[in-house]
Every structure is written in structure tokens, then in C-alpha cells.
Amino acid sequence: VEVAAPGWARAGPENNVNPKENLRQPSLDELERKVKALEFRITELNDFIENASLPLHRVDANGIIIWANQAELNALGYSREEYIGQPIAKFHADEHIINDILTRLTNNETLLNYEARLVRKDGAIRHVLINSSVYRENDEFIHTRCFTRDITDRKLAEDRIRQNEQQLRLITASLPALIAYVGTDYRYRFVNHAYEKWFDRPHTEMVGRSMREVLGEELNTITRPNAERALAGHEVRFEAYVPHRSGVRRHVTASYIPDRSPSGEVLGFVTLIQDISDRKRIEEELAATLKREEAAHRSAELERQHLHRLFMQAPMPITMLEGPEHRVTLQNAASSDLTGGRDLSGKPILLALPELAGQPFYDLLDEVFDRDDAGGAAE
């Protein structure tokens, strides 16, 4: 099979011309336009890098800063003359950190979100995340490509949260109540010292774990409906008789208080649990004692009523007297008949029975009262 040669390769005087000679060479104007376009793109790229809001810098193989953009200079408060040409280690607060960074980069590692602390010109410390890699030519270290992100505000916020948690833990450590914070995922965010003692576990083994994991199946079943109500926005209070690691069940009272954001969204709930076993035991003992006392009182009342009936029904006259005036407090039917049916109750005996005045019987009553220093009885 013959394949036809292209037209320029065929024989003939009109085709005996080198094809490269047919390629049109760009004009000088076209070259100038391309150069200007390239220069514009380079200028545009340099402007983008120089004026980027993210701090950028380059460091050579000796750890010397060879370039930095304006954002980096602004972040640390230095002029270009004060910053360029200086060892990068001069601006790090921790020598071992910058040494580790340079070692990793020399070993051709890429750094992603590497935490470090930089020192501003005014002495302030800035917390940053560093992303960096090395530009190489023929495997030779030319310079780093370093991007720095300031996270000082975030770190300060984290420190405040940590300090607040430490203060909260210090405040709640002395409280006998079990205090915890549970998120919407039913996982513990905070537990106090009483919680640690109750479950005999450090807080590090409870924070981040679910209520089921910490409480166990039985206790979780008891508390889960109340937790659901708290996360639905309701404040919940309840008592329960719960298992305890000692093997002896304990009586507790619990409050679940929803935690809301400014917009009203429920973020979790605070648990406040108190062991009221001792109080319940005392209440039960007092109730039992009161029940016994009531039973004894009823028995004594029945006995009193029985004696009163015997007293009132006695065939012989009986009168109860009280005090130095020998006031009549009680007399039976026989005594009332003896005195002619007169009502002597509450009256001194001489006023009730004036005929006794001057009789030895009245003097006998005085002797009995003086001897016993109490009310007496006489027929």
C-alpha cells in the first residue's frame, strides 16, 4: 500500500522549498505586546502577594529572612529594613520551636498548621499557625514559602475558657452536690469532684463520654426521660432510688436545668444531684418514731378513758384536789351524791364546802400537800 507524501514533500520545482521557511516569524510589535502582557501579569501577581491580607515570608537555607510582605511587617510591627535580612529565630518566642521548624523544612517536610509564638516589636506575643514548604532547584534549598495565620484571639479565648473551667472546678470542688454539664449529644462536657468520687473515676474518663457509658444501663434508663425533657427546654426536678458503686442503693434528688444561647437555642443542660439518703433515713426514722408515739398516745388515752370510767363508777366517794387551796379538779358520782349534788369543780374545797372550816380534816389536807409538795387526793 502506497501512502501519498504530503504536498510539500512531493517532487517538483514548486515544492522544493523547506517548510520551516514557510513559518511566519512574529513581528517586533507582537513580541513587545507579549512581553508587556507578561510584565503586567508579573506585576499583578507581585501586587497580589505584597498586599495580601495573609502574612507571607521567605527564609533562605541559613534561616535568614529574604522577603516578607506588608501584612507580615504589619503583624509584627517592624519596618522592612528592620525585618529583612534578620534571622527568623530572632522573632520566635520559643527557640526549640523555630529550630524544629527549620530542621523539618531542611528535611523537605511540609508544615501544616504548626503552632508557634512570635514576638512583636512592642514585646507582645502573637500565637500563629504556620504552613510552610521549601522551593528547591536541582534539589538545592533556595527558600521557604511560609504562610502565617494569627490565632491569638482564639488562643486567648481558649485560655479564658480553660481558666473559667478551672475556676468553676475550684468552686464546685467543695460542694457536696454532683454537678455536671451535658451537651445535646448526651455527652458530658464537665463534671465536678463530687462526680468523680461518686463514680470513682477521674473526670478525664467521663468528659466526652455519653451518659449511658458513665451511668450504666440501669441508671441511664432512669435518667434518660428527664434528660430528654431538659434538652426540650424544660427544667426538670425528680427523686430516684439509684444503684451505687458501693452496692447499696442511694436516694437522690436531681435537677436538670437547660442551658440556652442568647437566641433561645438549647445548648445542653446542667445537672445538680444531691445524695439525700441520710436525710431520707432520718425522715423514715422520725416517721417511725412518730408512728410509735401516736400508737403509745392512743394506748395511753384508751387507758386514761378506762381509768376515768372506773373512777366515775367507783361506789365510794372520790374527790381529786390540787394546789395549796385544795381546788377540786374531779369528783365521781358518789362524791357528788355525798355533797348533796353540788358542783364542786374548779372551786377551793373551803369555798365549795364551807362546813369543813375548822375541822381536823382540812388540816390533814394541808399536811398531805406540804409533805408531797403536790396535789393530793382525799375522800
C-alpha positions as a Markdown table, in Angstrom:
| # | Residue | x | y | z |
|---|---|---|---|---|
| 1 | Val | 0.0 | 0.0 | 0.0 |
| 2 | Glu | 1.5 | 3.3 | -1.0 |
| 3 | Val | 0.9 | 6.3 | 1.2 |
| 4 | Ala | 0.9 | 9.7 | -0.6 |
| 5 | Ala | 3.5 | 12.1 | 0.6 |
| 6 | Pro | 2.4 | 15.4 | 1.8 |
| 7 | Gly | 2.3 | 18.2 | -0.8 |
| 8 | Trp | 5.5 | 19.9 | 0.3 |
| 9 | Ala | 7.4 | 16.6 | 0.1 |
| 10 | Arg | 6.4 | 15.8 | -3.5 |
| 11 | Ala | 8.9 | 16.3 | -6.4 |
| 12 | Gly | 8.6 | 19.3 | -8.5 |
| 13 | Pro | 10.1 | 22.7 | -8.7 |
| 14 | Glu | 7.2 | 24.4 | -6.9 |
| 15 | Asn | 7.7 | 22.1 | -3.9 |
| 16 | Asn | 11.4 | 22.2 | -3.4 |
| 17 | Val | 11.1 | 24.7 | -0.6 |
| 18 | Asn | 12.0 | 24.0 | 3.1 |
| 19 | Pro | 8.7 | 24.0 | 5.2 |
| 20 | Lys | 10.3 | 25.9 | 8.1 |
| 21 | Glu | 10.9 | 28.8 | 5.7 |
| 22 | Asn | 7.1 | 29.0 | 5.4 |
| 23 | Leu | 6.6 | 29.6 | 9.2 |
| 24 | Arg | 5.8 | 33.2 | 9.9 |
| 25 | Gln | 8.1 | 34.9 | 12.3 |
| 26 | Pro | 6.4 | 37.2 | 14.9 |
| 27 | Ser | 6.9 | 40.8 | 14.4 |
| 28 | Leu | 8.7 | 43.0 | 16.8 |
| 29 | Asp | 5.5 | 44.7 | 17.8 |
| 30 | Glu | 3.9 | 41.4 | 18.6 |
| 31 | Leu | 6.9 | 40.4 | 20.8 |
| 32 | Glu | 6.7 | 43.7 | 22.6 |
| 33 | Arg | 2.9 | 43.2 | 23.3 |
| 34 | Lys | 3.6 | 39.7 | 24.7 |
| 35 | Val | 6.4 | 41.0 | 26.9 |
| 36 | Lys | 4.2 | 43.8 | 28.2 |
| 37 | Ala | 1.4 | 41.4 | 28.9 |
| 38 | Leu | 3.8 | 39.1 | 30.8 |
| 39 | Glu | 5.2 | 42.0 | 32.7 |
| 40 | Phe | 1.6 | 43.1 | 33.7 |
| 41 | Arg | 0.8 | 39.6 | 34.9 |
| 42 | Ile | 4.0 | 39.5 | 37.0 |
| 43 | Thr | 3.3 | 43.0 | 38.4 |
| 44 | Glu | -0.3 | 41.9 | 39.2 |
| 45 | Leu | 1.0 | 38.8 | 40.9 |
| 46 | Asn | 3.6 | 40.7 | 42.9 |
| 47 | Asp | 0.9 | 43.2 | 44.0 |
| 48 | Phe | -1.4 | 40.3 | 45.0 |
| 49 | Ile | 1.4 | 38.8 | 47.1 |
| 50 | Glu | 2.8 | 42.0 | 48.5 |
| 51 | Asn | -0.6 | 43.3 | 49.5 |
| 52 | Ala | -2.3 | 40.1 | 50.6 |
| 53 | Ser | -4.0 | 40.1 | 53.9 |
| 54 | Leu | -2.2 | 36.9 | 55.0 |
| 55 | Pro | 1.3 | 37.3 | 56.3 |
| 56 | Leu | 3.9 | 35.7 | 53.9 |
| 57 | His | 7.7 | 35.5 | 54.0 |
| 58 | Arg | 10.7 | 33.6 | 52.6 |
| 59 | Val | 13.7 | 32.3 | 54.5 |
| 60 | Asp | 16.9 | 31.0 | 52.9 |
| 61 | Ala | 18.8 | 27.9 | 53.8 |
| 62 | Asn | 20.6 | 29.7 | 56.6 |
| 63 | Gly | 17.4 | 30.8 | 58.3 |
| 64 | Ile | 17.7 | 34.5 | 57.1 |
| 65 | Ile | 14.6 | 36.3 | 56.1 |
| 66 | Ile | 15.0 | 37.3 | 52.4 |
| 67 | Trp | 11.5 | 38.7 | 51.8 |
| 68 | Ala | 8.2 | 39.4 | 53.6 |
| 69 | Asn | 5.0 | 41.1 | 52.5 |
| 70 | Gln | 3.4 | 44.1 | 54.1 |
| 71 | Ala | 0.9 | 42.0 | 56.1 |
| 72 | Glu | 3.8 | 40.2 | 57.9 |
| 73 | Leu | 5.5 | 43.5 | 58.7 |
| 74 | Asn | 2.3 | 45.0 | 60.0 |
| 75 | Ala | 1.5 | 41.9 | 62.1 |
| 76 | Leu | 4.8 | 42.2 | 63.9 |
| 77 | Gly | 5.2 | 46.0 | 63.8 |
| 78 | Tyr | 8.6 | 46.1 | 62.0 |
| 79 | Ser | 9.7 | 48.2 | 59.0 |
| 80 | Arg | 11.1 | 46.3 | 56.0 |
| 81 | Glu | 14.6 | 47.5 | 56.9 |
| 82 | Glu | 14.3 | 46.1 | 60.5 |
| 83 | Tyr | 12.9 | 42.8 | 59.4 |
| 84 | Ile | 14.5 | 41.7 | 56.1 |
| 85 | Gly | 18.0 | 40.2 | 56.5 |
| 86 | Gln | 17.4 | 39.2 | 60.1 |
| 87 | Pro | 17.5 | 35.5 | 61.4 |
| 88 | Ile | 13.9 | 34.3 | 61.6 |
| 89 | Ala | 14.7 | 32.8 | 65.0 |
| 90 | Lys | 15.0 | 36.4 | 66.4 |
| 91 | Phe | 11.2 | 36.8 | 66.1 |
| 92 | His | 10.2 | 33.5 | 67.7 |
| 93 | Ala | 9.4 | 33.3 | 71.4 |
| 94 | Asp | 10.5 | 29.6 | 71.7 |
| 95 | Glu | 13.9 | 28.7 | 70.4 |
| 96 | His | 13.2 | 24.9 | 70.3 |
| 97 | Ile | 10.1 | 25.6 | 68.1 |
| 98 | Ile | 11.9 | 27.5 | 65.4 |
| 99 | Asn | 14.8 | 25.0 | 65.4 |
| 100 | Asp | 12.3 | 22.2 | 64.9 |
| 101 | Ile | 10.6 | 24.2 | 62.0 |
| 102 | Leu | 13.9 | 24.8 | 60.2 |
| 103 | Thr | 15.0 | 21.2 | 60.7 |
| 104 | Arg | 11.8 | 19.8 | 59.3 |
| 105 | Leu | 11.9 | 22.2 | 56.3 |
| 106 | Thr | 15.6 | 21.3 | 55.6 |
| 107 | Asn | 14.5 | 17.6 | 55.6 |
| 108 | Asn | 11.9 | 18.6 | 52.9 |
| 109 | Glu | 8.9 | 18.2 | 55.1 |
| 110 | Thr | 5.8 | 20.3 | 54.6 |
| 111 | Leu | 4.4 | 22.0 | 57.7 |
| 112 | Leu | 0.6 | 22.3 | 58.1 |
| 113 | Asn | -0.9 | 24.3 | 60.9 |
| 114 | Tyr | 2.2 | 24.3 | 63.0 |
| 115 | Glu | 1.6 | 26.2 | 66.2 |
| 116 | Ala | 4.2 | 28.8 | 67.2 |
| 117 | Arg | 4.6 | 32.1 | 69.2 |
| 118 | Leu | 6.0 | 35.2 | 67.5 |
| 119 | Val | 7.3 | 38.3 | 69.3 |
| 120 | Arg | 6.1 | 41.7 | 68.1 |
| 121 | Lys | 8.4 | 44.7 | 68.1 |
| 122 | Asp | 6.4 | 46.0 | 71.2 |
| 123 | Gly | 7.1 | 42.8 | 73.0 |
| 124 | Ala | 3.6 | 41.4 | 72.7 |
| 125 | Ile | 3.3 | 37.6 | 72.0 |
| 126 | Arg | 1.2 | 36.5 | 68.9 |
| 127 | His | 0.1 | 32.9 | 68.6 |
| 128 | Val | 0.2 | 31.7 | 65.0 |
| 129 | Leu | -0.3 | 28.7 | 62.7 |
| 130 | Ile | 2.4 | 28.2 | 60.1 |
| 131 | Asn | 2.1 | 26.5 | 56.8 |
| 132 | Ser | 5.4 | 26.2 | 55.0 |
| 133 | Ser | 7.4 | 24.3 | 52.4 |
| 134 | Val | 10.7 | 24.7 | 50.5 |
| 135 | Tyr | 11.3 | 25.8 | 47.0 |
| 136 | Arg | 14.2 | 23.9 | 45.5 |
| 137 | Glu | 16.2 | 24.0 | 42.3 |
| 138 | Asn | 18.2 | 20.9 | 41.4 |
| 139 | Asp | 17.4 | 19.6 | 44.9 |
| 140 | Glu | 19.1 | 22.7 | 46.4 |
| 141 | Phe | 17.3 | 24.6 | 49.2 |
| 142 | Ile | 16.5 | 28.0 | 47.7 |
| 143 | His | 14.0 | 29.5 | 50.1 |
| 144 | Thr | 10.9 | 28.7 | 52.1 |
| 145 | Arg | 7.3 | 29.5 | 51.2 |
| 146 | Cys | 5.8 | 30.4 | 54.5 |
| 147 | Phe | 2.2 | 31.4 | 55.3 |
| 148 | Thr | 1.4 | 32.7 | 58.8 |
| 149 | Arg | -2.1 | 32.9 | 60.3 |
| 150 | Asp | -2.7 | 34.8 | 63.6 |
| 151 | Ile | -4.8 | 32.8 | 66.1 |
| 152 | Thr | -4.0 | 35.0 | 69.1 |
| 153 | Asp | -7.7 | 35.8 | 69.7 |
| 154 | Arg | -8.7 | 32.2 | 69.5 |
| 155 | Lys | -5.9 | 31.2 | 71.9 |
| 156 | Leu | -6.9 | 33.9 | 74.4 |
| 157 | Ala | -10.5 | 32.8 | 74.2 |
| 158 | Glu | -9.4 | 29.2 | 74.8 |
| 159 | Asp | -7.3 | 30.3 | 77.7 |
| 160 | Arg | -10.3 | 32.2 | 79.2 |
| 161 | Ile | -12.5 | 29.1 | 78.8 |
| 162 | Arg | -9.8 | 27.0 | 80.4 |
| 163 | Gln | -9.4 | 29.5 | 83.3 |
| 164 | Asn | -13.2 | 29.7 | 83.7 |
| 165 | Glu | -13.4 | 25.9 | 83.8 |
| 166 | Gln | -10.6 | 25.8 | 86.4 |
| 167 | Gln | -12.4 | 28.4 | 88.5 |
| 168 | Leu | -15.7 | 26.5 | 88.1 |
| 169 | Arg | -13.9 | 23.3 | 89.1 |
| 170 | Leu | -12.4 | 25.0 | 92.1 |
| 171 | Ile | -15.7 | 26.5 | 93.2 |
| 172 | Thr | -17.7 | 23.3 | 92.7 |
| 173 | Ala | -14.9 | 21.1 | 94.2 |
| 174 | Ser | -16.0 | 21.9 | 97.7 |
| 175 | Leu | -19.7 | 21.4 | 97.0 |
| 176 | Pro | -21.2 | 18.0 | 98.1 |
| 177 | Ala | -23.6 | 18.1 | 95.2 |
| 178 | Leu | -22.8 | 16.2 | 91.9 |
| 179 | Ile | -22.6 | 18.9 | 89.2 |
| 180 | Ala | -22.1 | 18.2 | 85.5 |
| 181 | Tyr | -22.8 | 19.7 | 82.1 |
| 182 | Val | -24.2 | 17.6 | 79.3 |
| 183 | Gly | -24.4 | 18.6 | 75.7 |
| 184 | Thr | -27.2 | 18.0 | 73.2 |
| 185 | Asp | -25.4 | 14.7 | 72.2 |
| 186 | Tyr | -25.9 | 13.4 | 75.7 |
| 187 | Arg | -22.1 | 13.6 | 76.3 |
| 188 | Tyr | -20.5 | 15.1 | 79.4 |
| 189 | Arg | -18.7 | 18.4 | 78.9 |
| 190 | Phe | -17.9 | 18.9 | 82.6 |
| 191 | Val | -18.1 | 17.0 | 85.9 |
| 192 | Asn | -17.0 | 18.2 | 89.3 |
| 193 | His | -15.1 | 16.5 | 92.1 |
| 194 | Ala | -18.2 | 15.0 | 93.7 |
| 195 | Tyr | -19.0 | 13.3 | 90.4 |
| 196 | Glu | -15.5 | 11.8 | 90.4 |
| 197 | Lys | -15.9 | 10.5 | 93.9 |
| 198 | Trp | -19.4 | 9.1 | 93.3 |
| 199 | Phe | -18.4 | 7.1 | 90.3 |
| 200 | Asp | -14.8 | 6.5 | 91.5 |
| 201 | Arg | -13.4 | 7.7 | 88.1 |
| 202 | Pro | -11.3 | 10.8 | 87.2 |
| 203 | His | -13.1 | 13.5 | 85.1 |
| 204 | Thr | -10.8 | 12.6 | 82.1 |
| 205 | Glu | -12.6 | 9.2 | 81.9 |
| 206 | Met | -16.1 | 10.9 | 81.9 |
| 207 | Val | -15.8 | 14.1 | 79.9 |
| 208 | Gly | -16.6 | 13.3 | 76.3 |
| 209 | Arg | -18.4 | 10.1 | 77.1 |
| 210 | Ser | -22.1 | 9.5 | 76.8 |
| 211 | Met | -24.5 | 9.3 | 79.8 |
| 212 | Arg | -25.0 | 5.7 | 79.1 |
| 213 | Glu | -21.3 | 5.0 | 79.2 |
| 214 | Val | -20.8 | 6.8 | 82.5 |
| 215 | Leu | -24.1 | 6.0 | 84.3 |
| 216 | Gly | -24.6 | 2.4 | 83.2 |
| 217 | Glu | -27.6 | 0.9 | 81.7 |
| 218 | Glu | -30.0 | 0.9 | 84.7 |
| 219 | Leu | -29.2 | 4.5 | 85.8 |
| 220 | Asn | -29.3 | 5.7 | 82.2 |
| 221 | Thr | -32.8 | 4.2 | 81.8 |
| 222 | Ile | -33.9 | 6.1 | 85.0 |
| 223 | Thr | -32.5 | 9.5 | 83.9 |
| 224 | Arg | -32.9 | 9.4 | 80.1 |
| 225 | Pro | -36.6 | 10.6 | 80.0 |
| 226 | Asn | -35.6 | 13.6 | 82.3 |
| 227 | Ala | -32.6 | 14.4 | 80.1 |
| 228 | Glu | -34.8 | 14.4 | 77.0 |
| 229 | Arg | -37.2 | 16.8 | 78.7 |
| 230 | Ala | -34.3 | 19.1 | 79.7 |
| 231 | Leu | -33.0 | 19.2 | 76.1 |
| 232 | Ala | -36.5 | 20.0 | 75.0 |
| 233 | Gly | -36.2 | 23.2 | 77.2 |
| 234 | His | -37.9 | 22.1 | 80.4 |
| 235 | Glu | -36.4 | 22.5 | 83.9 |
| 236 | Val | -36.8 | 19.1 | 85.5 |
| 237 | Arg | -36.7 | 18.0 | 89.2 |
| 238 | Phe | -37.1 | 14.5 | 90.3 |
| 239 | Glu | -36.1 | 12.0 | 93.0 |
| 240 | Ala | -34.9 | 8.5 | 92.4 |
| 241 | Tyr | -33.6 | 5.4 | 94.3 |
| 242 | Val | -30.5 | 4.6 | 92.3 |
| 243 | Pro | -27.7 | 2.0 | 92.2 |
| 244 | His | -24.3 | 2.9 | 93.7 |
| 245 | Arg | -20.9 | 1.5 | 93.3 |
| 246 | Ser | -20.9 | 0.5 | 97.0 |
| 247 | Gly | -23.7 | -2.0 | 96.2 |
| 248 | Val | -26.1 | -0.1 | 98.5 |
| 249 | Arg | -28.8 | 1.9 | 96.6 |
| 250 | Arg | -28.9 | 5.6 | 97.3 |
| 251 | His | -31.7 | 8.0 | 97.4 |
| 252 | Val | -31.0 | 11.2 | 95.3 |
| 253 | Thr | -32.8 | 14.4 | 94.3 |
| 254 | Ala | -31.8 | 15.8 | 90.9 |
| 255 | Ser | -32.4 | 19.0 | 88.9 |
| 256 | Tyr | -31.7 | 19.3 | 85.2 |
| 257 | Ile | -31.5 | 22.9 | 84.1 |
| 258 | Pro | -31.4 | 23.8 | 80.3 |
| 259 | Asp | -28.6 | 26.0 | 79.0 |
| 260 | Arg | -29.8 | 28.4 | 76.3 |
| 261 | Ser | -28.0 | 30.5 | 73.8 |
| 262 | Pro | -29.0 | 34.2 | 73.5 |
| 263 | Ser | -31.3 | 33.2 | 70.7 |
| 264 | Gly | -33.0 | 30.7 | 72.9 |
| 265 | Glu | -31.5 | 27.5 | 71.4 |
| 266 | Val | -30.9 | 24.8 | 74.0 |
| 267 | Leu | -27.1 | 24.0 | 74.0 |
| 268 | Gly | -27.2 | 21.4 | 76.8 |
| 269 | Phe | -28.2 | 21.2 | 80.4 |
| 270 | Val | -26.6 | 21.5 | 83.9 |
| 271 | Thr | -27.2 | 18.6 | 86.3 |
| 272 | Leu | -27.4 | 19.2 | 90.1 |
| 273 | Ile | -27.7 | 15.9 | 92.0 |
| 274 | Gln | -27.7 | 15.6 | 95.8 |
| 275 | Asp | -27.5 | 12.4 | 97.8 |
| 276 | Ile | -30.3 | 12.6 | 100.3 |
| 277 | Ser | -30.0 | 9.0 | 101.6 |
| 278 | Asp | -29.1 | 10.2 | 105.2 |
| 279 | Arg | -32.0 | 12.7 | 105.2 |
| 280 | Lys | -34.4 | 10.1 | 103.9 |
| 281 | Arg | -33.2 | 7.7 | 106.6 |
| 282 | Ile | -33.7 | 10.3 | 109.3 |
| 283 | Glu | -37.1 | 11.1 | 107.9 |
| 284 | Glu | -38.1 | 7.5 | 107.9 |
| 285 | Glu | -36.8 | 7.0 | 111.5 |
| 286 | Leu | -38.7 | 10.2 | 112.6 |
| 287 | Ala | -41.8 | 8.9 | 110.9 |
| 288 | Ala | -41.5 | 5.5 | 112.6 |
| 289 | Thr | -40.9 | 7.2 | 115.9 |
| 290 | Leu | -43.9 | 9.5 | 115.4 |
| 291 | Lys | -46.0 | 6.4 | 114.5 |
| 292 | Arg | -44.9 | 4.7 | 117.7 |
| 293 | Glu | -45.6 | 7.8 | 119.7 |
| 294 | Glu | -49.0 | 8.1 | 118.2 |
| 295 | Ala | -49.7 | 4.5 | 118.9 |
| 296 | Ala | -48.5 | 5.0 | 122.5 |
| 297 | His | -50.6 | 8.1 | 122.9 |
| 298 | Arg | -53.7 | 6.3 | 121.6 |
| 299 | Ser | -53.0 | 3.4 | 124.0 |
| 300 | Ala | -52.5 | 5.9 | 126.9 |
| 301 | Glu | -55.7 | 7.7 | 126.0 |
| 302 | Leu | -57.6 | 4.5 | 126.0 |
| 303 | Glu | -56.1 | 3.6 | 129.4 |
| 304 | Arg | -57.0 | 7.0 | 130.7 |
| 305 | Gln | -60.5 | 6.7 | 129.5 |
| 306 | His | -60.8 | 3.3 | 131.1 |
| 307 | Leu | -59.5 | 4.6 | 134.4 |
| 308 | His | -61.8 | 7.6 | 134.2 |
| 309 | Arg | -64.7 | 5.3 | 133.8 |
| 310 | Leu | -63.6 | 3.2 | 136.7 |
| 311 | Phe | -63.1 | 6.4 | 138.8 |
| 312 | Met | -66.5 | 7.8 | 137.9 |
| 313 | Gln | -68.2 | 4.4 | 138.5 |
| 314 | Ala | -66.5 | 3.7 | 141.8 |
| 315 | Pro | -69.1 | 3.1 | 144.6 |
| 316 | Met | -67.1 | 5.1 | 147.2 |
| 317 | Pro | -66.9 | 8.9 | 147.1 |
| 318 | Ile | -63.6 | 10.2 | 145.4 |
| 319 | Thr | -62.6 | 13.8 | 145.0 |
| 320 | Met | -59.4 | 15.0 | 143.3 |
| 321 | Leu | -57.8 | 18.1 | 144.8 |
| 322 | Glu | -55.0 | 20.3 | 143.5 |
| 323 | Gly | -52.7 | 23.0 | 144.9 |
| 324 | Pro | -52.4 | 24.7 | 148.3 |
| 325 | Glu | -56.1 | 25.8 | 148.1 |
| 326 | His | -57.1 | 22.2 | 147.5 |
| 327 | Arg | -59.1 | 23.2 | 144.4 |
| 328 | Val | -61.5 | 20.4 | 143.2 |
| 329 | Thr | -60.4 | 19.0 | 139.8 |
| 330 | Leu | -62.6 | 16.0 | 139.7 |
| 331 | Gln | -65.2 | 14.2 | 141.7 |
| 332 | Asn | -67.1 | 11.0 | 141.0 |
| 333 | Ala | -70.8 | 10.4 | 141.2 |
| 334 | Ala | -70.6 | 9.0 | 144.7 |
| 335 | Ser | -68.8 | 12.2 | 145.9 |
| 336 | Ser | -71.4 | 14.4 | 144.2 |
| 337 | Asp | -74.2 | 12.5 | 146.0 |
| 338 | Leu | -72.3 | 12.8 | 149.3 |
| 339 | Thr | -72.1 | 16.6 | 148.9 |
| 340 | Gly | -75.8 | 16.9 | 148.0 |
| 341 | Gly | -75.3 | 17.1 | 144.3 |
| 342 | Arg | -73.3 | 20.3 | 144.5 |
| 343 | Asp | -70.9 | 21.1 | 141.6 |
| 344 | Leu | -67.5 | 21.5 | 143.2 |
| 345 | Ser | -65.4 | 21.5 | 140.0 |
| 346 | Gly | -62.7 | 24.2 | 140.0 |
| 347 | Lys | -63.6 | 25.6 | 143.4 |
| 348 | Pro | -61.3 | 25.6 | 146.5 |
| 349 | Ile | -62.6 | 23.0 | 149.0 |
| 350 | Leu | -63.4 | 25.5 | 151.7 |
| 351 | Leu | -65.4 | 27.7 | 149.3 |
| 352 | Ala | -67.2 | 24.6 | 147.9 |
| 353 | Leu | -67.7 | 23.0 | 151.4 |
| 354 | Pro | -67.5 | 25.9 | 153.9 |
| 355 | Glu | -68.7 | 23.5 | 156.6 |
| 356 | Leu | -65.2 | 21.9 | 156.7 |
| 357 | Ala | -63.7 | 25.1 | 158.1 |
| 358 | Gly | -62.1 | 24.4 | 161.5 |
| 359 | Gln | -62.3 | 20.7 | 161.2 |
| 360 | Pro | -59.2 | 18.4 | 161.5 |
| 361 | Phe | -59.9 | 17.1 | 158.0 |
| 362 | Tyr | -58.9 | 20.4 | 156.4 |
| 363 | Asp | -55.6 | 20.5 | 158.5 |
| 364 | Leu | -54.9 | 16.9 | 157.3 |
| 365 | Leu | -55.2 | 18.1 | 153.7 |
| 366 | Asp | -52.6 | 20.8 | 154.4 |
| 367 | Glu | -50.2 | 18.2 | 155.9 |
| 368 | Val | -50.6 | 15.9 | 152.9 |
| 369 | Phe | -49.9 | 18.8 | 150.5 |
| 370 | Asp | -46.9 | 20.1 | 152.4 |
| 371 | Arg | -45.4 | 16.6 | 152.6 |
| 372 | Asp | -45.7 | 15.7 | 149.0 |
| 373 | Asp | -45.3 | 19.3 | 147.7 |
| 374 | Ala | -48.0 | 18.4 | 145.2 |
| 375 | Gly | -51.7 | 18.0 | 144.8 |
| 376 | Gly | -53.3 | 15.1 | 146.7 |
| 377 | Ala | -56.5 | 13.1 | 146.8 |
| 378 | Ala | -59.0 | 12.7 | 149.6 |
| 379 | Glu | -62.3 | 11.1 | 150.1 |
